[in-house]
Amino acid sequence: MEYWHSICPSCNQGRLFVMSIENSDIPFLLCEECEYAWASPEEIDLRVHFDFQGLGIRRAEKDDIERAGWFRFALTAANES
């Protein structure tokens, strides 16, 4: 299941997916369209950009999101049936 938070405030088109940095418990949000990223949901309104380039990343799983205390921010499962 893929979790996303909201529509990207930068491009107003893509969804902000909850991602994880490989081999860590560090989540972040990444726009599927413009690839703008935020270090946390609390920083979206501040428009603080997180540079994820060069890091191994993957879509966060439910356990990753819960460990980070972000499940309240993961509003929708993208491929929920």
Secondary structure, 3 states (H helix, E strand, C coil): CCEEEEECCCCCCCEEEEEEECCCCCEEEEECCCCCEECCHHHCCCCCCCCCCCCCEEECCHHHHHHCCCCCCCCEECCCC
